[in-house]
Amino acid sequence: MKGKQDKAKDGAATDAAPEAPRDQPAERTALKGKDYDKELARLHVELVNLQEWVVKEGKKVCVVFEGRDGAGKGGTIKAITERVSPRVFRVVALPSPTEREKSQMYVQRYLPHLPAGGEVVIFDRSWYNRAGVERVMGFCTDKQVEIFLRAVPLVERAIVESGIILLKYWLEVSPGEQTRRLQQRIDDGRKIWKLSPMDLKSYSRWYDYSRARDDMFKATDSSYAPWWVVDSNDKKRARLNIISHLLSQVPYKAPKREKVNLPKRQKAEGYREPEYPYKRVPEKF
């Protein structure tokens, strides 16, 4: 898929949905752990550079992650944020709406979480819930979906024109790999919390989600806020590809840093450690 559609004019939605990765992508050599770690460390340095640029210049960046259950959104977001400041990189993962929020204009509860100057906001699922899970699981009407798909390009145009750099990623995984990952969540006590009743209900509705995704792309893949599709069957490659692409989409400049030297530590000047009965954590390891 080409993320930015050449034939999208003045922000109009593209005529055709981007092509999703095939169920059986071309085989690639497995990425070695040390190679992944080395490249991720390099990208982390660049993310820190981006962070400092965002803060210094008062820029606003918003990153939306959508995709199928088990596609690797959480792991990707963790890879992006593990070496940067949570005061600058904020992750937004909203719970189910309250009764009050259900009565609001649909996108209203998301708008307060958009970035202010000096912030990068990452949405772990977003306003596109309406076009995906809410549509497929029957939490909204077809009419509500239709209204949403007409309105959201206008909302995103307003977001972009306010000075926010808006990036939208769709993580695509094959049916077989999704099954393997969800089964892994069932079998692994460390991951069972990731498996919700909604995941189990939606698992059987693969093609309903495919149709919903296709309609969403067709209506909301604009020149000013394009969808970028990621083959996430290989989690490590997907993370590196996404971070690299994200960095390429933000015109940041690495800051000039002066050489840092640690100052001399003060002298004790008579200080002695007290004989206090500290309650110490048992050293079991």
N, C-alpha and C positions, 0 to 999 in steps of 0.2 A: 504493500500500500504506500502511496505517496501521501504524507501527512498533509501537506498544503496543496490543495487541489488547484491546478492551474486554471481550470475553467470556472472557479468560484469568483463571481463578480460582485465587488462592493459588499462582501460579507454574506452573499446569498448562500443558502445551503446547496451542497453539491447534488448532482442528479443521481449519482449511484453511490451505494454504500461501499466503504473500503473493503478490500478482500481480506478475510481473516486467514490466519495461518492454517495450513492443512493439518489433518489429523496425524499424518505421517511425514513430518519434515525430513529433509535430507539429513543423513547421518553425519554427525560431526564428532571429532575426537573429544573425549571427555576433558573438561578443563581441570587441570591439576590444582589442588588446594593451594599450593604455594604461589602459583601464577595468579590465582584469583585474589589471594591476600595481598600480593604485591600491587596489582592493579587497583584494588579497592583502596589501599593505603594512599596511592597517588591521587585517586579521585577525591578522597577525603580531604587532602590538602587543598584541592581546588574548591571544594565545598566551603572550607573555612575562608578561603579568599573571597568567594562569592558572598559569604556571610558578612565579612568586614566591609565589602563594597556596598551591600544593601544597607547596612547601618550608617555608613559614612554619607552615602548619597540620598538616604531616605527613600529608597526604592521599595516597591511593593510587588511581591511574587505570590501567586496562588497556584497550587498544583493539585489537580483532581485525579484520584485513582479510582477506577472502576474496573470491573471484570467479573469473570465467573467465580463461583465459590471454589476455593482451593487454588486459585491462579497465582497466589504469592504476593498479594498486595501488602500484607502485614510485614513480611520479611523484607520487601523492598523498602518500605518506609523506615524500618529499623536500620537498614544499611545506610540510608540517606542521613538519618538523624543521630546516629550513635557517636559522632565525633564533633557535633556542632552544639551551639547553645540552645537549650529549650526556650530561652527568653526571646530568641530570634526565630528559630524554627518551631512553629507551633503545629501540633497535630490535632485535627478536629475529627472526632468520631462520635457523632451525635446518637443518642439512644432513640428509642421509639418516641414519636411525638406525644405530648400531653394532650388532654382534651382541649385546652386553650389553644395550643399550637395547631391542632387539627382544624380549628375555626379560622385560622389566619390565611392570608394569601400563601400559596404553597411555598414559595422560595423565601418567605419572610424570615423564617427561623435560621436560615443559613447566612443571611446578609450580615448580621452583627459579627460573624466570625471571619469575614473577609479581612485581609491584611491592612494595617495602617502603615505609615512610613517606617522603614527599618525592619520590616517583618517578612518572613516567608511562612505562609500557611499551607499545610498539606491536609487535604480532605481525604480521609479513609472512608470512601463512599461519600456521596454528596447529594445535591438536589436531583441527580439522575436516578435516585431511588424510585422516583415516580415512573420513569420510563422503563425500569427494570423490574425489581422485586415486587413493587406495589402493583404493577400491571399484571405480572405473571401469576402472583399469588392472590389476585382478586381483592386487593386492599383499596383499590380505586376503580372508578368506572372508565369505560372506553372514552367517554366524553372528556373526563378530567385529563386523561393522557393526551388526547388531541389538543386540548387547550394548552397544556404544558409544553408540548412539542412546538406549538406555534409561538409561545411566549418566550421560551428560554433563549433563542438566538438574540432577541431584543435585550433581554437582561444581560447576556454576556457581552453584547456590544457596549452597553452602558458600563459594565465592569472594566472592559478594556479601555474605553475612552476616559475612564477616571484615572488612568495611569497604572493600572494593575497589569502585570505580565501574567497571563492566564495560560496554563498548560494542562491539557487533558490527556490522560493515558488510559487505554483499555488493555488489560492483560488477558490474553487468550491462552487457554490450555486445552489440550485434546481430551476427548471423553475418557480414554484409557488412563491418562495421567491424572485426571481429576479423580477417578475411582481409586487409584492407588493412594493418592494423598488423603482422601477422606477416610479410606480404610486405615491408613496409618494413624489418623487422629483417634480412631476408635481403639486401636491397639496400644497406643502410647499414652501412658498416664500423664505425661508432660504436655500433651497436646489435646487432651479430651475437652478442655474448656473451649477450644476453638470450634468444636462441633455443636452447633445449635440445632434445636428442633426445626428451625426454618431451613437449615442446610439440608436436612434429611428430606423435607417436603419438596424442596426445589430441585433436588438431585435428579428426580425422575422426569423433570420438565425441560430437558436439554434443548429441544427444538422450539419450545415456547420462548425460552431465553434467546435463542438464535434469532427468531423473528422480531422480538423486542429490540435486540441489539441492532438489527438491520434498519428498523424504522427509526431508531434513535440516531444512528449515523446519518441517514439520509436527511433528517430534519435539522441536525445540529452540527454537522461537520462543515464549519464555515471557514472563510479565508482568514478571519481575525481570531478565531478560536477553534482550530482544527483538532480532530481526534488523531492521536498517535497510537497505533496498534503495536503491541509487543508480544512476540511468541515467548511465552513463559514456561514452556515444557522443560527447559533447562534453567532452573532458578538462578544459578550463579551468573550465567551469561545475561539473563534478563536484567538482573540488578545492575551489572556493569553497563549494559547498553542504555538503560534508562538514565542512570546518573550521568553518563557521558553525554547523552542527548540533552538532558535538562541543562547541563552546563553550557552546551552549544547554543541554547535558545535564550540565554540571559547575557546581555552585553557587559559583563563585569570586567573589571581590571584588577589584577593582583596588586595589593597595596605595597608601597615601599616601606620596608621595615628597617629600623636602626638596629645595630648590633646590641644585644642584651647581655649584660654582665650582672651576676648576682652581687649584691652589696655585702660588705663584711657584716657578720653577725655580731651583735653586742656582746660585751664581756659579762660574765656571771655576776661580778661585783658582790660576791658573798652569798648569792642565792644557792640554796640546797634543796633537793627534792624532799618533801615532807614524808614522815613516817605515817602515812595514812592507810587505813585498811580498805583499799579499793576493792570493789566487787568486780572481779575479772571474769571475762568469758572463758569457760573451760576450754583448754587446748586439746581437743579431741583428735586433731589432725596435725 
